[in-house]
Amino acid sequence: MTEEVAEGIYTNFAMIGHSPTEFVLDFVRLLPNLNKAKVKSRIIMTPQQAKRFMMAMRENLKIYENQFGLIKEDNAPPMPPVQFNTPKGLA
């Protein structure tokens, strides 16, 4: 793994689109006072991979909360719609 990859990419918003054969996950960085959000990374996977990813995230969140306590969800209003020209889906 290169140092650049190991550093990771900060994102604070994700959009998910899908077709019959693939899921597209766009990881976005939204910054205050900027008109445009930037897609920092796009991951494309099969529906089977997406389901395994969802199950792995669910399991890891459970482990995290058992170790560190419940993750509190803020009551912030929903994000305004942002258009990124990805297939329509549910996030």
TANOR-V204944 format. One record per residue. RES is the residue in one small letter. PHI is phi in degrees with one decimal (999 if undefined). OMEGA is omega in radians with two decimals (* if undefined). BURIAL is 1 if it has 24 or more other C-alpha atoms within 12 Angstrom, else 0. Layout:
res=RES phi=PHI omega=OMEGA burial=BURIAL
res=RES phi=PHI omega=OMEGA burial=BURIAL
This chain:
res=m phi=999 omega=3.11 burial=0
res=t phi=-73.6 omega=3.11 burial=0
res=e phi=-60.9 omega=3.14 burial=0
res=e phi=-61.2 omega=3.12 burial=0
res=v phi=-66.8 omega=-3.12 burial=0
res=a phi=-63.2 omega=3.13 burial=0
res=e phi=-68.1 omega=-3.13 burial=0
res=g phi=77.5 omega=3.13 burial=0
res=i phi=-130.2 omega=3.13 burial=0
res=y phi=-78.5 omega=2.99 burial=0
res=t phi=-135.5 omega=3.14 burial=0
res=n phi=-131.1 omega=3.14 burial=0
res=f phi=-159.8 omega=3.10 burial=1
res=a phi=-133.7 omega=3.06 burial=1
res=m phi=-121.9 omega=-3.12 burial=1
res=i phi=-125.0 omega=3.05 burial=1
res=g phi=-125.3 omega=3.14 burial=1
res=h phi=-153.6 omega=3.00 burial=1
res=s phi=-126.8 omega=3.10 burial=0
res=p phi=-61.6 omega=-3.02 burial=0
res=t phi=-115.2 omega=-3.09 burial=0
res=e phi=-156.0 omega=2.98 burial=0
res=f phi=-112.0 omega=3.11 burial=1
res=v phi=-118.5 omega=3.11 burial=1
res=l phi=-109.8 omega=3.07 burial=1
res=d phi=-103.6 omega=3.11 burial=1
res=f phi=-101.0 omega=-2.90 burial=1
res=v phi=-121.4 omega=3.00 burial=1
res=r phi=-112.2 omega=3.07 burial=0
res=l phi=-101.0 omega=-3.14 burial=0
res=l phi=-121.0 omega=-3.13 burial=0
res=p phi=-63.1 omega=3.05 burial=0
res=n phi=65.8 omega=3.04 burial=0
res=l phi=-114.4 omega=-3.08 burial=0
res=n phi=-74.5 omega=-3.06 burial=0
res=k phi=-117.5 omega=3.00 burial=0
res=a phi=-93.4 omega=-3.12 burial=1
res=k phi=-114.7 omega=2.99 burial=1
res=v phi=-73.7 omega=-3.11 burial=1
res=k phi=-93.7 omega=-3.13 burial=0
res=s phi=-158.3 omega=3.08 burial=0
res=r phi=-125.1 omega=3.10 burial=0
res=i phi=-116.4 omega=3.12 burial=0
res=i phi=-118.6 omega=-3.12 burial=1
res=m phi=-144.6 omega=3.11 burial=0
res=t phi=-72.4 omega=3.07 burial=0
res=p phi=-56.9 omega=3.12 burial=0
res=q phi=-64.8 omega=3.10 burial=0
res=q phi=-64.6 omega=3.14 burial=0
res=a phi=-62.0 omega=3.13 burial=0
res=k phi=-65.7 omega=3.10 burial=0
res=r phi=-63.2 omega=3.10 burial=0
res=f phi=-62.7 omega=3.12 burial=0
res=m phi=-60.9 omega=3.14 burial=0
res=m phi=-65.8 omega=3.11 burial=0
res=a phi=-65.5 omega=3.10 burial=0
res=m phi=-64.3 omega=3.12 burial=0
res=r phi=-58.9 omega=-3.13 burial=0
res=e phi=-65.3 omega=-3.14 burial=0
res=n phi=-68.9 omega=3.06 burial=0
res=l phi=-64.8 omega=3.09 burial=0
res=k phi=-61.7 omega=3.12 burial=0
res=i phi=-62.3 omega=3.13 burial=0
res=y phi=-59.0 omega=-3.09 burial=0
res=e phi=-66.8 omega=3.06 burial=0
res=n phi=-64.7 omega=-3.11 burial=0
res=q phi=-85.0 omega=-2.99 burial=0
res=f phi=-115.1 omega=-3.10 burial=0
res=g phi=99.5 omega=-3.09 burial=0
res=l phi=-61.0 omega=3.04 burial=0
res=i phi=-82.0 omega=-3.13 burial=0
res=k phi=-80.2 omega=3.06 burial=0
res=e phi=-92.0 omega=3.13 burial=0
res=d phi=-75.1 omega=3.14 burial=0
res=n phi=-101.3 omega=-3.14 burial=0
res=a phi=-65.1 omega=3.09 burial=0
res=p phi=-63.0 omega=3.14 burial=0
res=p phi=-59.7 omega=3.12 burial=0
res=m phi=-65.8 omega=3.05 burial=0
res=p phi=-66.3 omega=-3.14 burial=0
res=p phi=-62.7 omega=3.11 burial=0
res=v phi=-127.9 omega=-3.11 burial=0
res=q phi=-99.8 omega=3.14 burial=0
res=f phi=-125.5 omega=3.12 burial=0
res=n phi=55.6 omega=3.04 burial=0
res=t phi=-109.5 omega=3.08 burial=1
res=p phi=-57.2 omega=-3.11 burial=0
res=k phi=-75.3 omega=3.12 burial=0
res=g phi=-161.6 omega=3.14 burial=0
res=l phi=-113.9 omega=3.10 burial=0
res=a phi=-110.4 omega=* burial=0
